[in-house]
Amino acid sequence: MEKLKKTLEMIKPANSNTVEEAQKHLDNLTKPPGSLGVLEDIAKKIAGITGEVKPPLPKKTCILLAGDHGVTDEGVSAFPKEVTPQMVLNFLNGGAAMSVLSRHVGAELIVVDIGVAADLSDHPLLVKKKVAYGTANMAKGPAMNRDQAVQAIEAGIEVAEKCLQSGTGIFGTGEMGIGNTTPSTAITAFYRGSGVAEVCGRGTGVDDQNLKLKVRVIEKAIELNNPDRDDALDVLSKIGGYEIAGMAGVMLAAAANRKPVLIDGFISGAAALVASKLQPLAVDYMLASHLSEEPGHAAALDLLGLQPYLRMNMRLGEGTGAALAMSIVDGALKIVHEMASFADAGVSNKD
Amino acid sequence: MEKLKKTLEMIKPANSNTVEEAQKHLDNLTKPPGSLGVLEDIAKKIAGITGEVKPPLPKKTCILLAGDHGVTDEGVSAFPKEVTPQMVLNFLNGGAAMSVLSRHVGAELIVVDIGVAADLSDHPLLVKKKVAYGTANMAKGPAMNRDQAVQAIEAGIEVAEKCLQSGTGIFGTGEMGIGNTTPSTAITAFYRGSGVAEVCGRGTGVDDQNLKLKVRVIEKAIELNNPDRDDALDVLSKIGGYEIAGMAGVMLAAAANRKPVLIDGFISGAAALVASKLQPLAVDYMLASHLSEEPGHAAALDLLGLQPYLRMNMRLGEGTGAALAMSIVDGALKIVHEMASFADAGVSNKD
């Protein structure tokens, strides 16, 4: 709890002065004001985060947290639970979509076992931070106890801090965990105060019948556990998951250390909601990479007040949207560094 | 006219067999079917275009065509006409947004003077294909004569063919031309058969009063010139522009040679409309990179039946959206090449 408390205390608002300076700089570049849209928004947001109008191009790190979910016993997922450890190996061997896209954008990919329900062999790219062998079935009781939830958040913070020591300048958040759209839907529906069906999607692809089942299981989990709306740790521990907790930890560590962090899809959005409830200022440090096909993602981003950049109809998770958006962020920073001003280029400005 | 005719005759439909094979290949990769959304759509479309399920990563070339517009005499633009040649120099010197973003994605940038109303000095990166010193004022008569329109399309084809000889595997289309949202709006409104005001935007940033003026000027140009809906060359020559014609030429050459071509923003969308009227099959070879803030762009893409990938609120043109999307296309192709299958990775498939 000490590490989490300290991290939350370190989070301060973004720097509004450097945002203004960045705006002035952008308006001097050879283009109509604002015409680069989101690229300009990103450049300004990162100026506020880092306190620098022209921050160096950041070292990019994607942290992928893997965990299992006891609630899969209820039949809420289209894929069997064994897929979680199998996919961890796939990430480590470089064959998963997230492996490919991290390489594509030049990002380091760090894979963390935070709660996989299997023993994983040692691997130079695997960080072992297992809190438990998956969560308990939230349809029958709390997914985690409070200590486990804190331990998982702090594991995320520790992994992020280690990356910061090696020079990471921007984080992407990703996850793997069969069944994890179920707790993410529970968290999103709970904070939204809406019906579960409105924000519940098909995850990896359940059919109509299992979609109805999934909705009922989530409704039951919320009712049974009755989380305290004013206590994010209570919500997270009762209806969350280890990788969700760990992702929230990464986001809080990024905010505490004034580094941008890219939200990925729906699971990442649910983790961002938890992080924002622990410290609302953390949202200042978050960038929404893409809009997932999972219906709950738009709801989560809406609650966070974040606009997604890419609309690619993706719904894979893993951090794939965050990875793709890292290239967009680099593009935005290069605009700041490399574009000529009206004066330098001898271009006439608007009348 | 011979080159245009030959190019149009070379355009054949995309290969539906390789699209199907690509679908099968994608469904075998370690992810839920379809979960990579647009990345999978791109991979399939390019399989159909190239006739290869696993085409090599293409050499990327952005062709930026610059031209001026007599209609700026009517006061339809927020920036003075001198900016066109000034910006050409900025592109050549590497200081424009398009210069920065082309470098960012590893694309070659080729700048073509196809109708700039000024003499430009020689430069190793400048291709000289000037048809005239800007179009005539379309509010007072046709912007070009038919021969000039054909010459400009063929100039675009020639530039693209030269790129193909040097190994270009994917094209981006970009432009520079103060005033060029005016002919683009005219073309889009004309083909859509709607009121001009519905698709007319602020371009580089005209105020409310000049926006009204711009609408009236375009209405007048369409009425006065009365183009023949069934004759794309008539439409293009009367209410188009040199860079629009040249971009259409690049698109047709890409289609004729089975290479993908990325549509950029509004001007590029208007050029794509013209190309599609000359040969509807050309649309098979077009990918829509982003959705511009210019209201007419959505209308043009809708007429073409194309879905844009990025929604970045950009409205700069130059090819900036196409350049950004090139990195997304590379990502999609790497997914096809580098992802492991369920069998290879030992991952259990859906029940």
Interface residues (C-beta under 8 A of the other chain):
Chain A: L29 T30 K31 P32 P33 S35 L36 G37 V38 L39 D41 A78 F79 P80 E82 V83 Q86 M87 L89 N90 N93 G94 G95 A96 A97 S99 V100 L101 R103 H104 V105 T204 G205 E293 Y309 L310 R311 M312 N313 M314 R315 L316 T320 L324 S327 I328 D330 G331 K334 I335 E338 M339 A340 D344 A345 G346 V347 S348 N349 K350 D351
Chain B: L29 T30 K31 P32 P33 S35 L36 G37 V38 L39 D41 A78 F79 P80 E82 V83 Q86 M87 L89 N90 N93 G94 G95 A96 A97 S99 V100 L101 R103 H104 V105 T204 G205 E293 Y309 L310 R311 M312 N313 M314 R315 L316 T320 L324 S327 I328 D330 G331 K334 I335 E338 M339 A340 D344 A345 G346 V347 S348 N349 K350 D351
